[in-house]
C-alpha cells in the first residue's frame, strides 16, 4: 500500500509542476499585439522577420569565422608554453596555421569571401 501512496504523491507532484509551468507561461507569454519599436534593426521598422532565412553563402563564411576563432583558442596556450618547448612548438604552430590557410584558400577559391 505504501508504494501506491508514493506513486500517487509523485504523480500529484508532477501534475502540480506541469500546472505551475503552464501558469507561468500564461503569465509571461508574448502578447499578440505588434511592437512599435523593437531591438531588431536598432528600433527601425524591419522589412523582414528577425528569424528570416539567410543565403547559403553566409554559412560558409560563418564556418570560416569559427575556424579562426578556434585557431585563437589554440594560440593562447601555445603562446604560454612556446618558450619552454622551443622550436618544436613553433614548427607545430606553423603546420597548424598552414592547414588553416589551406581552408582559407579553398573558401576563397569557392567564392565564400565574394560579397557580390
BALOBA-1460 file (C-alpha; in Angstrom, 3 decimals):
// residues 116
<rec num="1" residu="x" x="0.000" y="0.000" z="0.000"/>
<rec num="2" residu="x" x="2.909" y="2.324" z="0.789"/>
<rec num="3" residu="x" x="4.199" y="2.041" z="-2.832"/>
<rec num="4" residu="x" x="0.868" y="3.290" z="-4.165"/>
<rec num="5" residu="x" x="0.942" y="6.281" z="-1.825"/>
<rec num="6" residu="x" x="4.467" y="7.150" z="-3.004"/>
<rec num="7" residu="x" x="3.410" y="6.753" z="-6.634"/>
<rec num="8" residu="x" x="0.332" y="8.912" z="-6.079"/>
<rec num="9" residu="x" x="2.404" y="11.594" z="-4.374"/>
<rec num="10" residu="x" x="4.889" y="11.636" z="-7.279"/>
<rec num="11" residu="x" x="2.061" y="11.859" z="-9.828"/>
<rec num="12" residu="x" x="0.475" y="14.679" z="-7.844"/>
<rec num="13" residu="x" x="3.831" y="16.475" z="-7.645"/>
<rec num="14" residu="x" x="4.410" y="16.057" z="-11.406"/>
<rec num="15" residu="x" x="0.922" y="17.304" z="-12.228"/>
<rec num="16" residu="x" x="1.429" y="20.290" z="-9.927"/>
<rec num="17" residu="x" x="4.758" y="21.099" z="-11.606"/>
<rec num="18" residu="x" x="3.169" y="20.938" z="-15.062"/>
<rec num="19" residu="x" x="0.296" y="23.152" z="-13.923"/>
<rec num="20" residu="x" x="2.725" y="25.644" z="-12.379"/>
<rec num="21" residu="x" x="4.786" y="25.793" z="-15.568"/>
<rec num="22" residu="x" x="1.689" y="26.321" z="-17.698"/>
<rec num="23" residu="x" x="0.542" y="29.100" z="-15.390"/>
<rec num="24" residu="x" x="3.992" y="30.700" z="-15.525"/>
<rec num="25" residu="x" x="3.920" y="30.525" z="-19.317"/>
<rec num="26" residu="x" x="0.443" y="32.064" z="-19.383"/>
<rec num="27" residu="x" x="1.626" y="34.959" z="-17.211"/>
<rec num="28" residu="x" x="4.840" y="35.621" z="-19.152"/>
<rec num="29" residu="x" x="3.722" y="34.850" z="-22.724"/>
<rec num="30" residu="x" x="4.420" y="37.326" z="-25.505"/>
<rec num="31" residu="x" x="1.398" y="39.405" z="-26.386"/>
<rec num="32" residu="x" x="-0.222" y="39.237" z="-29.816"/>
<rec num="33" residu="x" x="-0.080" y="42.976" z="-30.478"/>
<rec num="34" residu="x" x="2.768" y="44.196" z="-32.708"/>
<rec num="35" residu="x" x="5.561" y="46.198" z="-31.106"/>
<rec num="36" residu="x" x="6.052" y="49.814" z="-32.096"/>
<rec num="37" residu="x" x="9.805" y="49.729" z="-31.512"/>
<rec num="38" residu="x" x="11.998" y="46.658" z="-31.315"/>
<rec num="39" residu="x" x="15.687" y="45.904" z="-30.777"/>
<rec num="40" residu="x" x="15.832" y="44.280" z="-34.231"/>
<rec num="41" residu="x" x="17.392" y="46.744" z="-36.713"/>
<rec num="42" residu="x" x="18.120" y="49.285" z="-33.960"/>
<rec num="43" residu="x" x="14.475" y="50.172" z="-33.433"/>
<rec num="44" residu="x" x="13.695" y="50.828" z="-37.101"/>
<rec num="45" residu="x" x="10.723" y="49.116" z="-38.671"/>
<rec num="46" residu="x" x="12.005" y="45.832" z="-40.128"/>
<rec num="47" residu="x" x="11.229" y="44.785" z="-43.692"/>
<rec num="48" residu="x" x="11.559" y="41.074" z="-42.893"/>
<rec num="49" residu="x" x="11.136" y="38.840" z="-39.898"/>
<rec num="50" residu="x" x="14.029" y="38.654" z="-37.438"/>
<rec num="51" residu="x" x="14.263" y="34.899" z="-37.955"/>
<rec num="52" residu="x" x="14.246" y="35.033" z="-41.746"/>
<rec num="53" residu="x" x="16.405" y="32.684" z="-43.777"/>
<rec num="54" residu="x" x="19.904" y="33.631" z="-44.794"/>
<rec num="55" residu="x" x="21.608" y="32.984" z="-48.091"/>
<rec num="56" residu="x" x="23.709" y="29.810" z="-48.147"/>
<rec num="57" residu="x" x="26.963" y="31.758" z="-48.624"/>
<rec num="58" residu="x" x="26.710" y="33.092" z="-45.057"/>
<rec num="59" residu="x" x="27.026" y="29.588" z="-43.647"/>
<rec num="60" residu="x" x="30.386" y="29.063" z="-45.341"/>
<rec num="61" residu="x" x="31.571" y="32.429" z="-44.062"/>
<rec num="62" residu="x" x="30.389" y="31.510" z="-40.560"/>
<rec num="63" residu="x" x="32.328" y="28.248" z="-40.661"/>
<rec num="64" residu="x" x="35.399" y="30.160" z="-41.787"/>
<rec num="65" residu="x" x="34.980" y="32.537" z="-38.849"/>
<rec num="66" residu="x" x="34.620" y="29.614" z="-36.442"/>
<rec num="67" residu="x" x="37.824" y="28.063" z="-37.819"/>
<rec num="68" residu="x" x="39.741" y="31.226" z="-36.994"/>
<rec num="69" residu="x" x="38.015" y="31.510" z="-33.651"/>
<rec num="70" residu="x" x="39.191" y="28.003" z="-32.751"/>
<rec num="71" residu="x" x="42.638" y="28.955" z="-34.022"/>
<rec num="72" residu="x" x="42.812" y="31.730" z="-31.441"/>
<rec num="73" residu="x" x="41.651" y="29.244" z="-28.833"/>
<rec num="74" residu="x" x="44.733" y="27.125" z="-29.581"/>
<rec num="75" residu="x" x="47.158" y="30.024" z="-29.947"/>
<rec num="76" residu="x" x="46.738" y="31.450" z="-26.437"/>
<rec num="77" residu="x" x="48.009" y="28.375" z="-24.584"/>
<rec num="78" residu="x" x="50.643" y="27.881" z="-27.270"/>
<rec num="79" residu="x" x="51.979" y="31.384" z="-26.608"/>
<rec num="80" residu="x" x="52.358" y="30.497" z="-22.926"/>
<rec num="81" residu="x" x="54.393" y="27.308" z="-23.469"/>
<rec num="82" residu="x" x="56.361" y="28.182" z="-26.619"/>
<rec num="83" residu="x" x="59.341" y="29.403" z="-24.603"/>
<rec num="84" residu="x" x="59.502" y="26.141" z="-22.670"/>
<rec num="85" residu="x" x="59.018" y="23.753" z="-25.602"/>
<rec num="86" residu="x" x="61.158" y="25.627" z="-28.102"/>
<rec num="87" residu="x" x="61.473" y="25.122" z="-31.836"/>
<rec num="88" residu="x" x="59.148" y="22.111" z="-31.966"/>
<rec num="89" residu="x" x="56.239" y="24.259" z="-30.747"/>
<rec num="90" residu="x" x="56.933" y="26.896" z="-33.391"/>
<rec num="91" residu="x" x="57.029" y="24.262" z="-36.140"/>
<rec num="92" residu="x" x="53.805" y="22.658" z="-34.924"/>
<rec num="93" residu="x" x="52.032" y="26.022" z="-34.841"/>
<rec num="94" residu="x" x="53.127" y="26.880" z="-38.368"/>
<rec num="95" residu="x" x="51.890" y="23.484" z="-39.585"/>
<rec num="96" residu="x" x="48.551" y="24.209" z="-37.881"/>
<rec num="97" residu="x" x="48.391" y="27.690" z="-39.430"/>
<rec num="98" residu="x" x="49.262" y="26.198" z="-42.810"/>
<rec num="99" residu="x" x="46.344" y="23.797" z="-42.580"/>
<rec num="100" residu="x" x="44.029" y="26.666" z="-41.697"/>
<rec num="101" residu="x" x="45.418" y="28.682" z="-44.597"/>
<rec num="102" residu="x" x="44.523" y="25.789" z="-46.910"/>
<rec num="103" residu="x" x="40.949" y="26.187" z="-45.685"/>
<rec num="104" residu="x" x="41.040" y="29.918" z="-46.401"/>
<rec num="105" residu="x" x="42.422" y="29.362" z="-49.899"/>
<rec num="106" residu="x" x="39.697" y="26.787" z="-50.544"/>
<rec num="107" residu="x" x="36.979" y="29.166" z="-49.311"/>
<rec num="108" residu="x" x="38.441" y="31.969" z="-51.397"/>
<rec num="109" residu="x" x="38.560" y="29.757" z="-54.491"/>
<rec num="110" residu="x" x="34.951" y="28.642" z="-53.947"/>
<rec num="111" residu="x" x="33.802" y="32.279" z="-53.658"/>
<rec num="112" residu="x" x="32.790" y="32.255" z="-49.968"/>
<rec num="113" residu="x" x="34.521" y="35.619" z="-49.469"/>
<rec num="114" residu="x" x="32.917" y="37.279" z="-52.501"/>
<rec num="115" residu="x" x="30.260" y="39.824" z="-51.492"/>
<rec num="116" residu="x" x="28.599" y="40.405" z="-54.841"/>
